[in-house]
Amino acid sequence: MTDSQETLLQKIQEQGDLVRKLKAAKESSEKVKTVKSFYGNLEEINKHLSQFSYLSGHMPSKVDIETHSKLDCNVHLQNYPHLKRWWYHMRSFSDSERSLFPESYHLNCMVKNYNATNKSIDQQIKEEVSKLLALKAQLGSEDAAPQKFVLKTAKGTRDYNPQQMTIRNNVLQKIITVFKRHGAECIDTPVFELKEVLTGKYGEDSKLIYDLKDQGGEILSLRYDLTVPLARYLAMNKINTLKRYHIAKVYRRDNPAMTRGRYREFYQCDFDIAGQYDLMVPDAECLKVVTEILDALDIGKYVLKVNHRRLLDGMFEACGVSADKFRSTCSTIDKLDKSTWDEVRTEMINEKGVTPDAADRIGEYVRLNGSIELADKLLQDEKLSKSKGAVEGLEGIKLLLNYCDLLGIKDKILFDLSLARGLDYYTGVIYEAVLTQPIKIGNEDQTVGSIAGGGRYDNLVGMFDSKNKQVPCVGVSIGVERVFSVLEAKLAAGDISVRTSDVDVYVASAQKNFLDERMRICAELWNAGIKTEQSYKKNPKMLNQLQHCEENGIPLAVILGESELKRGLVKIRNISTRQEEEVPRENLVQELKSKIELLDIKEMNGPLAK
């Protein structure tokens, strides 16, 4: 491909991205009935508000309230200072004050000017599509061959080569071994659910759900996690008790950070216990499962942070937060592992409506962590001791820590009041495993952070039951994508090696015209359950055959030679030591099985559990 063709393909890709962005902006703007002609142009609004107090001029009107209610509050307002000032000011008006605003009987001056000087988005799309078609036509005129386009995976997704899949399969096998050790059964659910099943279960994270267009009369969404589908499964099948594991892909319309194992399509590995049991007994076993998995994976030192949703709610209550703000405040506290306290405090006050005094009181608590002694100390706290929820949560934490001591994992548990976990469906104990040290990869340190998380969700199943029948549940999800990213980085740095093939024996020939005999021996070994391979060439070169064994980590080779076969013998060669041994042809299977059992084949991260 010539340089001009590559440049043209790049222009086509950029033009295509522009068209897609315009279409996305149009789709978004169509949802906004008010002032939709300038809604998507934040710079224009910001410019207008640099001269006026409101969209309507110097006095607020219905157009300000309507636009404020529909404007995406998650947009990066810090990039638009005048818009940010207006947005927070509009929030300060009470409902009674808003009711006195005059009707917007005409669009303001800014809108008129904008409409007069800017083409409609439909016209922009039409023009940009024309440019895209012209570029594609130009490509066709330069190259008479079939039109080419840039091949890529969708944003937030990726392909996996054999080495990467070997790492993944080894990790998943170790995890499944732990799940089965604790008696878990495997289930699966559809990759998409009815949208109404997922709606209202994830709090602020609901905006990350992938919606599907109407297909066959049903409104569907891709599953966001494996927990809500489990709750639907239990309610639909009237199941009261279940210990299950589920390993499958989930989908989130998030901003990907693929170098840190954050994708839009990724695997979750869940372990859950459903049923009415004594307090904290299954919860403690979930923590034990996490420690066994992280010990088996051996990717670094870790700590398991635990907290209790009832304690968090009691803390918010004691600090003066109204009950209707508990969940949104909890979502903000959950960001403390990625943001500073000052940033979290600002969001609580400016976006969640928490008073500065309440935020400061919360800050005094969320900085605390420790063990059972901290729980005892907090039970004596003047404010928390007056909250029934806080006392219940603290008593639960004490019981959980006691059970963790009995299970031999007390030294790996940290009671941490900053742990919140943002999902709305948690009702009791919550926990999160965090790697405490960066992972050394080559000459660089890589920070991983949270590697597993979960908690108790007693009310989720009842949301799907017509009689609101509750099935208490507790579970944990292993962040395998982060494990994969660490191990793949180690592989790229040369810190680990991976054998992508399980073949134990390669059938080779030293002379020509041995294909028939090679095939007879391969069939014999396959029938005996021995993993075997041969060259697909009729007369392969001996050096090429041995090189294939070395490159693919095949430990043994059966070498056929004319003189040996006449004497009823074959050679078995150890590829790594290059030692050869002649064995009777009729004893080949038995000899190979004996040697395979004695082989010391190194697996990634140590031998896999049997």
ABEGO torsion letter per residue (X at the ends): XBAAAAAAAAAAAAAAAAAAAAAAAAAAAAABABGAAAAABAAAAAAAAAABABAAEABBBAAAAAAAAABBAABBAAABAAAAAAAAAAAABBAAAAAABBBBABBBAAAAAAAAABBBAAAAAAAAAAAAAAAAAAAAAABABBBBBBBBBBBGBBBBBAAAAAAAAAAAAAAAAAAAAAGBBBBBBBABBBAAAABGAAEAAAAABBBBBBBGGBBBBBBABAAAAAAAAAAAAGBABBBBBBBBBBBBBBBBBAAAGBBABBBBBBBBBBEBBBBGAAAAAAAAAAAAAAAAAGAEBBBBBBBBAAAAAAAAAAAGBBAAAAAAAAAAAAAAAABBAAAAAAAAAAAAGBBAAAAAAAAAAAABBEBAAAAAAAAABAAAAABAAAAAAAAAAAAAAAAAAAAGAAAABBBBAABAEABAABABBBBBBBBABBBBBEABBBBAEBABBEEBBAAAAAAABAAGBBBBBBBBBBBAAAAAAAAAAAAAAGABBBBABABABBBBBABBGAAAAAAAAAAAAAAAGBBBBBBABABBBAAAAAAAAAAAGBABBBBBBAAAAAAGBBBBBBAAAGBBBBBBAAAAAAAAAAAAAABBBBBBGEBBBX
